[in-house]
Amino acid sequence: MLELIFIAIVYVIYRAYLKRYPHPSLPADGKWVLISGCDTGFGNMTTKQLDALGYHVLAGCLTQDGAQKLSSECSKNVVTFQLDITNEESVAKTKALVEKHANGKLWGIVNNAGISAGTFVEWNTPAHYKRVHAVNFMGHVDMIYNNVHSIIKAKGRIVNITSVAGFMAAPGMSAYASSKHAFEGYSDSLRREMYLRDVKVAIIEPGFMNTAIVQQALQPWISQWESLSQTVKDEYGQPWFDQMMANRKIALKKNSDDPQLVVDSILHALTNSKPEDRYRPGFQAKLIYVANVLPTSIADYLVRRIDGRDAPLFAQKK
């Protein structure tokens, strides 16, 4: 026990030292970074800020409009293109782009694209899980598979955006949380493999951030509710659903953090001479991590309290 306390004290002192005397950043020196999900949010912001630092960026956007808009807002160091990470042909084109623009030597890849799709297990079809996992997990696996050798050549960086949902799953988030759990496990294994290749792998675990993915988080619930049979709706109750949506809207607006916290973590992972293995940007992510290491019964109680939903009609009848 004393050994653990000693290790904890040394770690806290070390973190305080790093905050005061951070490791230096690396020069851009013509380095190329490939980023997915650049229409909005983290990917969009990271692209612009890497551009300002002198990096070259291959910025993948889901839509052509998104690619054109981002291109108009950046210098010639940024090459935007349309990218659907669930489409194998689209992903394979990234390898050709790396060969063409970066001579097959890629300093970094940021696996950022993702979707949020809530609702309860008993409402979701297997197709729903497949769709979420296709974007939040398998698409990133495909991106890394196609570009890992280019990163190895540069002894570069792999930055994977997971989530606090990758280590703590809230009610109504089984599809999203399971996809992030999968990406966490994959990333841990990848980091330990890439150590032998002198490639750094960083995992970034944000909480709720004020981005499009959070702003649109309620729409899947509304769409799914509308598709349910009247029997299921009667079981839960329309007043309960309306109140739950209102509560969640308030909670998301109140608790969503500044996305720049995540972008700062991505930039550190790509540009610092001593990147972290794991980043938990914002107080929210750190708090949820601490809650997750508590005994399961206590963690479950806290989740129920934080979740703050009134009981559905079927539970009130017990």
C-alpha positions as protocol buffer text, in pm:
chain_id: "A"
residue {
  index: 1
  type: MET
  ca { x: 0 y: 0 z: 0 }
}
residue {
  index: 2
  type: LEU
  ca { x: 284 y: 239 z: 88 }
}
residue {
  index: 3
  type: GLU
  ca { x: 443 y: 164 z: -249 }
}
residue {
  index: 4
  type: LEU
  ca { x: 124 y: 266 z: -429 }
}
residue {
  index: 5
  type: ILE
  ca { x: 103 y: 590 z: -231 }
}
residue {
  index: 6
  type: PHE
  ca { x: 467 y: 665 z: -311 }
}
residue {
  index: 7
  type: ILE
  ca { x: 411 y: 601 z: -683 }
}
residue {
  index: 8
  type: ALA
  ca { x: 102 y: 825 z: -679 }
}
residue {
  index: 9
  type: ILE
  ca { x: 295 y: 1108 z: -511 }
}
residue {
  index: 10
  type: VAL
  ca { x: 584 y: 1080 z: -758 }
}
residue {
  index: 11
  type: TYR
  ca { x: 338 y: 1082 z: -1048 }
}
residue {
  index: 12
  type: VAL
  ca { x: 161 y: 1396 z: -921 }
}
residue {
  index: 13
  type: ILE
  ca { x: 497 y: 1573 z: -879 }
}
residue {
  index: 14
  type: TYR
  ca { x: 602 y: 1465 z: -1227 }
}
residue {
  index: 15
  type: ARG
  ca { x: 278 y: 1595 z: -1381 }
}
residue {
  index: 16
  type: ALA
  ca { x: 319 y: 1926 z: -1200 }
}
residue {
  index: 17
  type: TYR
  ca { x: 678 y: 1952 z: -1329 }
}
residue {
  index: 18
  type: LEU
  ca { x: 566 y: 1886 z: -1688 }
}
residue {
  index: 19
  type: LYS
  ca { x: 299 y: 2153 z: -1660 }
}
residue {
  index: 20
  type: ARG
  ca { x: 560 y: 2407 z: -1555 }
}
residue {
  index: 21
  type: TYR
  ca { x: 838 y: 2280 z: -1783 }
}
residue {
  index: 22
  type: PRO
  ca { x: 672 y: 2112 z: -2083 }
}
residue {
  index: 23
  type: HIS
  ca { x: 864 y: 1908 z: -2338 }
}
residue {
  index: 24
  type: PRO
  ca { x: 946 y: 2106 z: -2655 }
}
residue {
  index: 25
  type: SER
  ca { x: 741 y: 2087 z: -2973 }
}
residue {
  index: 26
  type: LEU
  ca { x: 883 y: 1949 z: -3296 }
}
residue {
  index: 27
  type: PRO
  ca { x: 924 y: 2164 z: -3607 }
}
residue {
  index: 28
  type: ALA
  ca { x: 671 y: 2114 z: -3887 }
}
residue {
  index: 29
  type: ASP
  ca { x: 948 y: 2060 z: -4147 }
}
residue {
  index: 30
  type: GLY
  ca { x: 708 y: 1963 z: -4425 }
}
residue {
  index: 31
  type: LYS
  ca { x: 535 y: 1693 z: -4218 }
}
residue {
  index: 32
  type: TRP
  ca { x: 204 y: 1557 z: -4352 }
}
residue {
  index: 33
  type: VAL
  ca { x: -95 y: 1460 z: -4137 }
}
residue {
  index: 34
  type: LEU
  ca { x: -406 y: 1271 z: -4253 }
}
residue {
  index: 35
  type: ILE
  ca { x: -732 y: 1351 z: -4071 }
}
residue {
  index: 36
  type: SER
  ca { x: -1083 y: 1207 z: -4109 }
}
residue {
  index: 37
  type: GLY
  ca { x: -1410 y: 1381 z: -4020 }
}
residue {
  index: 38
  type: CYS
  ca { x: -1304 y: 1735 z: -4112 }
}
residue {
  index: 39
  type: ASP
  ca { x: -1642 y: 1882 z: -4214 }
}
residue {
  index: 40
  type: THR
  ca { x: -1694 y: 2020 z: -3862 }
}
residue {
  index: 41
  type: GLY
  ca { x: -1575 y: 1981 z: -3505 }
}
residue {
  index: 42
  type: PHE
  ca { x: -1238 y: 1845 z: -3394 }
}
residue {
  index: 43
  type: GLY
  ca { x: -1117 y: 1753 z: -3742 }
}
residue {
  index: 44
  type: ASN
  ca { x: -1205 y: 2089 z: -3890 }
}
residue {
  index: 45
  type: MET
  ca { x: -1044 y: 2283 z: -3604 }
}
residue {
  index: 46
  type: THR
  ca { x: -732 y: 2064 z: -3598 }
}
residue {
  index: 47
  type: THR
  ca { x: -681 y: 2106 z: -3972 }
}
residue {
  index: 48
  type: LYS
  ca { x: -688 y: 2485 z: -3948 }
}
residue {
  index: 49
  type: GLN
  ca { x: -457 y: 2497 z: -3649 }
}
residue {
  index: 50
  type: LEU
  ca { x: -204 y: 2254 z: -3799 }
}
residue {
  index: 51
  type: ASP
  ca { x: -211 y: 2468 z: -4112 }
}
residue {
  index: 52
  type: ALA
  ca { x: -128 y: 2774 z: -3901 }
}
residue {
  index: 53
  type: LEU
  ca { x: 166 y: 2583 z: -3749 }
}
residue {
  index: 54
  type: GLY
  ca { x: 307 y: 2508 z: -4095 }
}
residue {
  index: 55
  type: TYR
  ca { x: 203 y: 2143 z: -4123 }
}
residue {
  index: 56
  type: HIS
  ca { x: 66 y: 1991 z: -4444 }
}
residue {
  index: 57
  type: VAL
  ca { x: -274 y: 1827 z: -4402 }
}
residue {
  index: 58
  type: LEU
  ca { x: -479 y: 1576 z: -4599 }
}
residue {
  index: 59
  type: ALA
  ca { x: -825 y: 1660 z: -4468 }
}
residue {
  index: 60
  type: GLY
  ca { x: -1100 y: 1408 z: -4539 }
}
residue {
  index: 61
  type: CYS
  ca { x: -1457 y: 1540 z: -4537 }
}
residue {
  index: 62
  type: LEU
  ca { x: -1773 y: 1333 z: -4571 }
}
residue {
  index: 63
  type: THR
  ca { x: -1934 y: 1587 z: -4805 }
}
residue {
  index: 64
  type: GLN
  ca { x: -1802 y: 1771 z: -5108 }
}
residue {
  index: 65
  type: ASP
  ca { x: -1945 y: 2096 z: -4970 }
}
residue {
  index: 66
  type: GLY
  ca { x: -1751 y: 2041 z: -4648 }
}
residue {
  index: 67
  type: ALA
  ca { x: -1429 y: 1981 z: -4842 }
}
residue {
  index: 68
  type: GLN
  ca { x: -1474 y: 2293 z: -5055 }
}
residue {
  index: 69
  type: LYS
  ca { x: -1558 y: 2514 z: -4757 }
}
residue {
  index: 70
  type: LEU
  ca { x: -1257 y: 2396 z: -4555 }
}
residue {
  index: 71
  type: SER
  ca { x: -1027 y: 2438 z: -4855 }
}
residue {
  index: 72
  type: SER
  ca { x: -1137 y: 2800 z: -4893 }
}
residue {
  index: 73
  type: GLU
  ca { x: -1050 y: 2865 z: -4527 }
}
residue {
  index: 74
  type: CYS
  ca { x: -698 y: 2719 z: -4537 }
}
residue {
  index: 75
  type: SER
  ca { x: -368 y: 2770 z: -4715 }
}
residue {
  index: 76
  type: LYS
  ca { x: -233 y: 2560 z: -5001 }
}
residue {
  index: 77
  type: ASN
  ca { x: -72 y: 2334 z: -4739 }
}
residue {
  index: 78
  type: VAL
  ca { x: -415 y: 2174 z: -4687 }
}
residue {
  index: 79
  type: VAL
  ca { x: -550 y: 1926 z: -4941 }
}
residue {
  index: 80
  type: THR
  ca { x: -918 y: 1852 z: -4883 }
}
residue {
  index: 81
  type: PHE
  ca { x: -1098 y: 1555 z: -5034 }
}
residue {
  index: 82
  type: GLN
  ca { x: -1421 y: 1360 z: -4993 }
}
residue {
  index: 83
  type: LEU
  ca { x: -1385 y: 1060 z: -4761 }
}
residue {
  index: 84
  type: ASP
  ca { x: -1633 y: 801 z: -4638 }
}
residue {
  index: 85
  type: ILE
  ca { x: -1444 y: 575 z: -4398 }
}
residue {
  index: 86
  type: THR
  ca { x: -1715 y: 307 z: -4423 }
}
residue {
  index: 87
  type: ASN
  ca { x: -1641 y: 269 z: -4796 }
}
residue {
  index: 88
  type: GLU
  ca { x: -1332 y: 55 z: -4866 }
}
residue {
  index: 89
  type: GLU
  ca { x: -1267 y: 218 z: -5206 }
}
residue {
  index: 90
  type: SER
  ca { x: -1286 y: 565 z: -5053 }
}
residue {
  index: 91
  type: VAL
  ca { x: -1041 y: 467 z: -4778 }
}
residue {
  index: 92
  type: ALA
  ca { x: -803 y: 302 z: -5025 }
}
residue {
  index: 93
  type: LYS
  ca { x: -773 y: 636 z: -5207 }
}
residue {
  index: 94
  type: THR
  ca { x: -608 y: 786 z: -4899 }
}
residue {
  index: 95
  type: LYS
  ca { x: -308 y: 562 z: -4960 }
}
residue {
  index: 96
  type: ALA
  ca { x: -274 y: 703 z: -5313 }
}
residue {
  index: 97
  type: LEU
  ca { x: -306 y: 1057 z: -5180 }
}
residue {
  index: 98
  type: VAL
  ca { x: -27 y: 994 z: -4928 }
}
residue {
  index: 99
  type: GLU
  ca { x: 195 y: 860 z: -5208 }
}
residue {
  index: 100
  type: LYS
  ca { x: 119 y: 1158 z: -5430 }
}
residue {
  index: 101
  type: HIS
  ca { x: 151 y: 1442 z: -5181 }
}
residue {
  index: 102
  type: ALA
  ca { x: 373 y: 1305 z: -4903 }
}
residue {
  index: 103
  type: ASN
  ca { x: 592 y: 1066 z: -5103 }
}
residue {
  index: 104
  type: GLY
  ca { x: 453 y: 776 z: -4904 }
}
residue {
  index: 105
  type: LYS
  ca { x: 580 y: 915 z: -4572 }
}
residue {
  index: 106
  type: LEU
  ca { x: 304 y: 1017 z: -4333 }
}
residue {
  index: 107
  type: TRP
  ca { x: 390 y: 1188 z: -4004 }
}
residue {
  index: 108
  type: GLY
  ca { x: 49 y: 1145 z: -3847 }
}
residue {
  index: 109
  type: ILE
  ca { x: -303 y: 1014 z: -3883 }
}
residue {
  index: 110
  type: VAL
  ca { x: -595 y: 1142 z: -3674 }
}
residue {
  index: 111
  type: ASN
  ca { x: -885 y: 897 z: -3668 }
}
residue {
  index: 112
  type: ASN
  ca { x: -1161 y: 1136 z: -3579 }
}
residue {
  index: 113
  type: ALA
  ca { x: -1474 y: 1064 z: -3786 }
}
residue {
  index: 114
  type: GLY
  ca { x: -1765 y: 939 z: -3580 }
}
residue {
  index: 115
  type: ILE
  ca { x: -2138 y: 933 z: -3522 }
}
residue {
  index: 116
  type: SER
  ca { x: -2344 y: 939 z: -3205 }
}
residue {
  index: 117
  type: ALA
  ca { x: -2648 y: 715 z: -3204 }
}
residue {
  index: 118
  type: GLY
  ca { x: -2826 y: 660 z: -2874 }
}
residue {
  index: 119
  type: THR
  ca { x: -3144 y: 475 z: -2770 }
}
residue {
  index: 120
  type: PHE
  ca { x: -3209 y: 165 z: -2565 }
}
residue {
  index: 121
  type: VAL
  ca { x: -3099 y: -191 z: -2636 }
}
residue {
  index: 122
  type: GLU
  ca { x: -3458 y: -316 z: -2671 }
}
residue {
  index: 123
  type: TRP
  ca { x: -3527 y: -45 z: -2933 }
}
residue {
  index: 124
  type: ASN
  ca { x: -3217 y: -109 z: -3145 }
}
residue {
  index: 125
  type: THR
  ca { x: -3189 y: -354 z: -3432 }
}
residue {
  index: 126
  type: PRO
  ca { x: -2864 y: -540 z: -3513 }
}
residue {
  index: 127
  type: ALA
  ca { x: -2841 y: -319 z: -3824 }
}
residue {
  index: 128
  type: HIS
  ca { x: -2818 y: -14 z: -3596 }
}
residue {
  index: 129
  type: TYR
  ca { x: -2513 y: -158 z: -3418 }
}
residue {
  index: 130
  type: LYS
  ca { x: -2348 y: -251 z: -3747 }
}
residue {
  index: 131
  type: ARG
  ca { x: -2391 y: 104 z: -3880 }
}
residue {
  index: 132
  type: VAL
  ca { x: -2244 y: 266 z: -3568 }
}
residue {
  index: 133
  type: HIS
  ca { x: -1953 y: 22 z: -3550 }
}
residue {
  index: 134
  type: ALA
  ca { x: -1884 y: 68 z: -3922 }
}
residue {
  index: 135
  type: VAL
  ca { x: -1809 y: 436 z: -3861 }
}
residue {
  index: 136
  type: ASN
  ca { x: -1675 y: 446 z: -3506 }
}
residue {
  index: 137
  type: PHE
  ca { x: -1457 y: 136 z: -3524 }
}
residue {
  index: 138
  type: MET
  ca { x: -1415 y: -56 z: -3850 }
}
residue {
  index: 139
  type: GLY
  ca { x: -1368 y: 260 z: -4059 }
}
residue {
  index: 140
  type: HIS
  ca { x: -1070 y: 359 z: -3842 }
}
residue {
  index: 141
  type: VAL
  ca { x: -927 y: 7 z: -3860 }
}
residue {
  index: 142
  type: ASP
  ca { x: -943 y: 35 z: -4239 }
}
residue {
  index: 143
  type: MET
  ca { x: -777 y: 378 z: -4235 }
}
residue {
  index: 144
  type: ILE
  ca { x: -487 y: 252 z: -4024 }
}
residue {
  index: 145
  type: TYR
  ca { x: -450 y: -67 z: -4228 }
}
residue {
  index: 146
  type: ASN
  ca { x: -413 y: 134 z: -4549 }
}
residue {
  index: 147
  type: ASN
  ca { x: -167 y: 389 z: -4406 }
}
residue {
  index: 148
  type: VAL
  ca { x: 29 y: 226 z: -4125 }
}
residue {
  index: 149
  type: HIS
  ca { x: 338 y: 154 z: -4338 }
}
residue {
  index: 150
  type: SER
  ca { x: 355 y: 518 z: -4444 }
}
residue {
  index: 151
  type: ILE
  ca { x: 351 y: 615 z: -4075 }
}
residue {
  index: 152
  type: ILE
  ca { x: 617 y: 356 z: -3991 }
}
residue {
  index: 153
  type: LYS
  ca { x: 844 y: 508 z: -4259 }
}
residue {
  index: 154
  type: ALA
  ca { x: 820 y: 846 z: -4084 }
}
residue {
  index: 155
  type: LYS
  ca { x: 832 y: 698 z: -3730 }
}
residue {
  index: 156
  type: GLY
  ca { x: 524 y: 912 z: -3684 }
}
residue {
  index: 157
  type: ARG
  ca { x: 208 y: 936 z: -3479 }
}
residue {
  index: 158
  type: ILE
  ca { x: -132 y: 767 z: -3469 }
}
residue {
  index: 159
  type: VAL
  ca { x: -400 y: 963 z: -3281 }
}
residue {
  index: 160
  type: ASN
  ca { x: -728 y: 782 z: -3212 }
}
residue {
  index: 161
  type: ILE
  ca { x: -1031 y: 974 z: -3085 }
}
residue {
  index: 162
  type: THR
  ca { x: -1234 y: 746 z: -2861 }
}
residue {
  index: 163
  type: SER
  ca { x: -1456 y: 872 z: -2577 }
}
residue {
  index: 164
  type: VAL
  ca { x: -1529 y: 846 z: -2207 }
}
residue {
  index: 165
  type: ALA
  ca { x: -1797 y: 605 z: -2335 }
}
residue {
  index: 166
  type: GLY
  ca { x: -1504 y: 378 z: -2420 }
}
residue {
  index: 167
  type: PHE
  ca { x: -1458 y: 300 z: -2051 }
}
residue {
  index: 168
  type: MET
  ca { x: -1798 y: 390 z: -1897 }
}
residue {
  index: 169
  type: ALA
  ca { x: -2125 y: 309 z: -2074 }
}
residue {
  index: 170
  type: ALA
  ca { x: -2435 y: 506 z: -1980 }
}
residue {
  index: 171
  type: PRO
  ca { x: -2793 y: 381 z: -2036 }
}
residue {
  index: 172
  type: GLY
  ca { x: -2913 y: 434 z: -2391 }
}
residue {
  index: 173
  type: MET
  ca { x: -2559 y: 437 z: -2535 }
}
residue {
  index: 174
  type: SER
  ca { x: -2492 y: 68 z: -2597 }
}
residue {
  index: 175
  type: ALA
  ca { x: -2419 y: 104 z: -2970 }
}
residue {
  index: 176
  type: TYR
  ca { x: -2194 y: 408 z: -2929 }
}
residue {
  index: 177
  type: ALA
  ca { x: -2022 y: 280 z: -2614 }
}
residue {
  index: 178
  type: SER
  ca { x: -1954 y: -66 z: -2754 }
}
residue {
  index: 179
  type: SER
  ca { x: -1797 y: 87 z: -3067 }
}
residue {
  index: 180
  type: LYS
  ca { x: -1575 y: 306 z: -2849 }
}
residue {
  index: 181
  type: HIS
  ca { x: -1484 y: 14 z: -2620 }
}
residue {
  index: 182
  type: ALA
  ca { x: -1375 y: -175 z: -2932 }
}
residue {
  index: 183
  type: PHE
  ca { x: -1165 y: 117 z: -3052 }
}
residue {
  index: 184
  type: GLU
  ca { x: -1005 y: 152 z: -2707 }
}
residue {
  index: 185
  type: GLY
  ca { x: -902 y: -214 z: -2702 }
}
residue {
  index: 186
  type: TYR
  ca { x: -772 y: -197 z: -3058 }
}
residue {
  index: 187
  type: SER
  ca { x: -574 y: 119 z: -2977 }
}
residue {
  index: 188
  type: ASP
  ca { x: -414 y: -31 z: -2666 }
}
residue {
  index: 189
  type: SER
  ca { x: -297 y: -332 z: -2865 }
}
residue {
  index: 190
  type: LEU
  ca { x: -180 y: -110 z: -3150 }
}
residue {
  index: 191
  type: ARG
  ca { x: 21 y: 113 z: -2915 }
}
residue {
  index: 192
  type: ARG
  ca { x: 208 y: -185 z: -2773 }
}
residue {
  index: 193
  type: GLU
  ca { x: 281 y: -320 z: -3121 }
}
residue {
  index: 194
  type: MET
  ca { x: 392 y: 15 z: -3263 }
}
residue {
  index: 195
  type: TYR
  ca { x: 636 y: 68 z: -2974 }
}
residue {
  index: 196
  type: LEU
  ca { x: 870 y: -170 z: -3155 }
}
residue {
  index: 197
  type: ARG
  ca { x: 836 y: 47 z: -3468 }
}
residue {
  index: 198
  type: ASP
  ca { x: 910 y: 377 z: -3290 }
}
residue {
  index: 199
  type: VAL
  ca { x: 557 y: 494 z: -3374 }
}
residue {
  index: 200
  type: LYS
  ca { x: 366 y: 675 z: -3099 }
}
residue {
  index: 201
  type: VAL
  ca { x: -4 y: 593 z: -3053 }
}
residue {
  index: 202
  type: ALA
  ca { x: -219 y: 833 z: -2851 }
}
residue {
  index: 203
  type: ILE
  ca { x: -575 y: 773 z: -2732 }
}
residue {
  index: 204
  type: ILE
  ca { x: -794 y: 1078 z: -2670 }
}
residue {
  index: 205
  type: GLU
  ca { x: -1102 y: 1026 z: -2453 }
}
residue {
  index: 206
  type: PRO
  ca { x: -1329 y: 1334 z: -2457 }
}
residue {
  index: 207
  type: GLY
  ca { x: -1647 y: 1375 z: -2262 }
}
residue {
  index: 208
  type: PHE
  ca { x: -1938 y: 1574 z: -2404 }
}
residue {
  index: 209
  type: MET
  ca { x: -1800 y: 1857 z: -2617 }
}
residue {
  index: 210
  type: ASN
  ca { x: -1988 y: 2135 z: -2791 }
}
residue {
  index: 211
  type: THR
  ca { x: -1960 y: 1992 z: -3142 }
}
residue {
  index: 212
  type: ALA
  ca { x: -2207 y: 1884 z: -3411 }
}
residue {
  index: 213
  type: ILE
  ca { x: -2203 y: 1521 z: -3291 }
}
residue {
  index: 214
  type: VAL
  ca { x: -2332 y: 1631 z: -2947 }
}
residue {
  index: 215
  type: GLN
  ca { x: -2565 y: 1900 z: -3082 }
}
residue {
  index: 216
  type: GLN
  ca { x: -2736 y: 1633 z: -3294 }
}
residue {
  index: 217
  type: ALA
  ca { x: -2733 y: 1364 z: -3024 }
}
residue {
  index: 218
  type: LEU
  ca { x: -3109 y: 1383 z: -2957 }
}
residue {
  index: 219
  type: GLN
  ca { x: -3221 y: 1329 z: -3317 }
}
residue {
  index: 220
  type: PRO
  ca { x: -3166 y: 949 z: -3315 }
}
residue {
  index: 221
  type: TRP
  ca { x: -3384 y: 923 z: -3004 }
}
residue {
  index: 222
  type: ILE
  ca { x: -3666 y: 1118 z: -3168 }
}
residue {
  index: 223
  type: SER
  ca { x: -3645 y: 917 z: -3493 }
}
residue {
  index: 224
  type: GLN
  ca { x: -3636 y: 586 z: -3308 }
}
residue {
  index: 225
  type: TRP
  ca { x: -3927 y: 683 z: -3082 }
}
residue {
  index: 226
  type: GLU
  ca { x: -4139 y: 772 z: -3383 }
}
residue {
  index: 227
  type: SER
  ca { x: -4068 y: 431 z: -3539 }
}
residue {
  index: 228
  type: LEU
  ca { x: -4172 y: 230 z: -3230 }
}
residue {
  index: 229
  type: SER
  ca { x: -4502 y: 46 z: -3213 }
}
residue {
  index: 230
  type: GLN
  ca { x: -4780 y: 205 z: -3013 }
}
residue {
  index: 231
  type: THR
  ca { x: -4760 y: -87 z: -2768 }
}
residue {
  index: 232
  type: VAL
  ca { x: -4397 y: -1 z: -2682 }
}
residue {
  index: 233
  type: LYS
  ca { x: -4476 y: 371 z: -2662 }
}
residue {
  index: 234
  type: ASP
  ca { x: -4761 y: 301 z: -2422 }
}
residue {
  index: 235
  type: GLU
  ca { x: -4522 y: 95 z: -2207 }
}
residue {
  index: 236
  type: TYR
  ca { x: -4283 y: 388 z: -2168 }
}
residue {
  index: 237
  type: GLY
  ca { x: -4532 y: 675 z: -2188 }
}
residue {
  index: 238
  type: GLN
  ca { x: -4526 y: 984 z: -2411 }
}
residue {
  index: 239
  type: PRO
  ca { x: -4495 y: 1226 z: -2113 }
}
residue {
  index: 240
  type: TRP
  ca { x: -4187 y: 1034 z: -1993 }
}
residue {
  index: 241
  type: PHE
  ca { x: -4024 y: 1056 z: -2336 }
}
residue {
  index: 242
  type: ASP
  ca { x: -4096 y: 1427 z: -2372 }
}
residue {
  index: 243
  type: GLN
  ca { x: -3952 y: 1498 z: -2027 }
}
residue {
  index: 244
  type: MET
  ca { x: -3644 y: 1286 z: -2095 }
}
residue {
  index: 245
  type: MET
  ca { x: -3574 y: 1477 z: -2417 }
}
residue {
  index: 246
  type: ALA
  ca { x: -3615 y: 1809 z: -2239 }
}
residue {
  index: 247
  type: ASN
  ca { x: -3382 y: 1701 z: -1958 }
}
residue {
  index: 248
  type: ARG
  ca { x: -3118 y: 1578 z: -2201 }
}
residue {
  index: 249
  type: LYS
  ca { x: -3133 y: 1895 z: -2406 }
}
residue {
  index: 250
  type: ILE
  ca { x: -3067 y: 2102 z: -2094 }
}
residue {
  index: 251
  type: ALA
  ca { x: -2790 y: 1867 z: -1974 }
}
residue {
  index: 252
  type: LEU
  ca { x: -2608 y: 1869 z: -2309 }
}
residue {
  index: 253
  type: LYS
  ca { x: -2620 y: 2247 z: -2330 }
}
residue {
  index: 254
  type: LYS
  ca { x: -2508 y: 2291 z: -1969 }
}
residue {
  index: 255
  type: ASN
  ca { x: -2236 y: 2025 z: -1954 }
}
residue {
  index: 256
  type: SER
  ca { x: -2074 y: 2031 z: -2299 }
}
residue {
  index: 257
  type: ASP
  ca { x: -1712 y: 2144 z: -2278 }
}
residue {
  index: 258
  type: ASP
  ca { x: -1507 y: 2360 z: -2514 }
}
residue {
  index: 259
  type: PRO
  ca { x: -1391 y: 2145 z: -2812 }
}
residue {
  index: 260
  type: GLN
  ca { x: -1060 y: 2335 z: -2812 }
}
residue {
  index: 261
  type: LEU
  ca { x: -961 y: 2118 z: -2514 }
}
residue {
  index: 262
  type: VAL
  ca { x: -969 y: 1815 z: -2743 }
}
residue {
  index: 263
  type: VAL
  ca { x: -793 y: 1995 z: -3027 }
}
residue {
  index: 264
  type: ASP
  ca { x: -514 y: 2096 z: -2787 }
}
residue {
  index: 265
  type: SER
  ca { x: -471 y: 1729 z: -2698 }
}
residue {
  index: 266
  type: ILE
  ca { x: -459 y: 1626 z: -3065 }
}
residue {
  index: 267
  type: LEU
  ca { x: -202 y: 1895 z: -3140 }
}
residue {
  index: 268
  type: HIS
  ca { x: 12 y: 1789 z: -2844 }
}
residue {
  index: 269
  type: ALA
  ca { x: -1 y: 1426 z: -2954 }
}
residue {
  index: 270
  type: LEU
  ca { x: 110 y: 1521 z: -3306 }
}
residue {
  index: 271
  type: THR
  ca { x: 363 y: 1795 z: -3241 }
}
residue {
  index: 272
  type: ASN
  ca { x: 520 y: 1740 z: -2899 }
}
residue {
  index: 273
  type: SER
  ca { x: 853 y: 1560 z: -2863 }
}
residue {
  index: 274
  type: LYS
  ca { x: 710 y: 1352 z: -2576 }
}
residue {
  index: 275
  type: PRO
  ca { x: 340 y: 1285 z: -2644 }
}
residue {
  index: 276
  type: GLU
  ca { x: 114 y: 1122 z: -2387 }
}
residue {
  index: 277
  type: ASP
  ca { x: -22 y: 770 z: -2432 }
}
residue {
  index: 278
  type: ARG
  ca { x: -369 y: 882 z: -2325 }
}
residue {
  index: 279
  type: TYR
  ca { x: -545 y: 1218 z: -2296 }
}
residue {
  index: 280
  type: ARG
  ca { x: -862 y: 1295 z: -2102 }
}
residue {
  index: 281
  type: PRO
  ca { x: -935 y: 1657 z: -2194 }
}
residue {
  index: 282
  type: GLY
  ca { x: -1157 y: 1852 z: -1960 }
}
residue {
  index: 283
  type: PHE
  ca { x: -1272 y: 1802 z: -1602 }
}
residue {
  index: 284
  type: GLN
  ca { x: -1569 y: 1592 z: -1711 }
}
residue {
  index: 285
  type: ALA
  ca { x: -1353 y: 1318 z: -1865 }
}
residue {
  index: 286
  type: LYS
  ca { x: -1133 y: 1295 z: -1556 }
}
residue {
  index: 287
  type: LEU
  ca { x: -1434 y: 1279 z: -1325 }
}
residue {
  index: 288
  type: ILE
  ca { x: -1598 y: 1000 z: -1525 }
}
residue {
  index: 289
  type: TYR
  ca { x: -1270 y: 805 z: -1525 }
}
residue {
  index: 290
  type: VAL
  ca { x: -1254 y: 826 z: -1145 }
}
residue {
  index: 291
  type: ALA
  ca { x: -1619 y: 715 z: -1119 }
}
residue {
  index: 292
  type: ASN
  ca { x: -1542 y: 418 z: -1343 }
}
residue {
  index: 293
  type: VAL
  ca { x: -1280 y: 274 z: -1106 }
}
residue {
  index: 294
  type: LEU
  ca { x: -1529 y: 271 z: -816 }
}
residue {
  index: 295
  type: PRO
  ca { x: -1709 y: -54 z: -723 }
}
residue {
  index: 296
  type: THR
  ca { x: -1969 y: -136 z: -987 }
}
residue {
  index: 297
  type: SER
  ca { x: -2269 y: -87 z: -759 }
}
residue {
  index: 298
  type: ILE
  ca { x: -2152 y: 261 z: -663 }
}
residue {
  index: 299
  type: ALA
  ca { x: -2067 y: 355 z: -1022 }
}
residue {
  index: 300
  type: ASP
  ca { x: -2411 y: 236 z: -1135 }
}
residue {
  index: 301
  type: TYR
  ca { x: -2578 y: 445 z: -864 }
}
residue {
  index: 302
  type: LEU
  ca { x: -2385 y: 755 z: -971 }
}
residue {
  index: 303
  type: VAL
  ca { x: -2473 y: 698 z: -1336 }
}
residue {
  index: 304
  type: ARG
  ca { x: -2841 y: 674 z: -1246 }
}
residue {
  index: 305
  type: ARG
  ca { x: -2816 y: 998 z: -1048 }
}
residue {
  index: 306
  type: ILE
  ca { x: -2630 y: 1183 z: -1322 }
}
residue {
  index: 307
  type: ASP
  ca { x: -2854 y: 1041 z: -1594 }
}
residue {
  index: 308
  type: GLY
  ca { x: -3146 y: 1202 z: -1410 }
}
residue {
  index: 309
  type: ARG
  ca { x: -3435 y: 1042 z: -1598 }
}
residue {
  index: 310
  type: ASP
  ca { x: -3772 y: 985 z: -1437 }
}
residue {
  index: 311
  type: ALA
  ca { x: -3878 y: 622 z: -1448 }
}
residue {
  index: 312
  type: PRO
  ca { x: -4069 y: 505 z: -1757 }
}
residue {
  index: 313
  type: LEU
  ca { x: -4436 y: 421 z: -1710 }
}
residue {
  index: 314
  type: PHE
  ca { x: -4373 y: 45 z: -1688 }
}
residue {
  index: 315
  type: ALA
  ca { x: -4130 y: 98 z: -1396 }
}
residue {
  index: 316
  type: GLN
  ca { x: -4375 y: 328 z: -1214 }
}
residue {
  index: 317
  type: LYS
  ca { x: -4635 y: 51 z: -1210 }
}
residue {
  index: 318
  type: LYS
  ca { x: -4411 y: -183 z: -1007 }
}
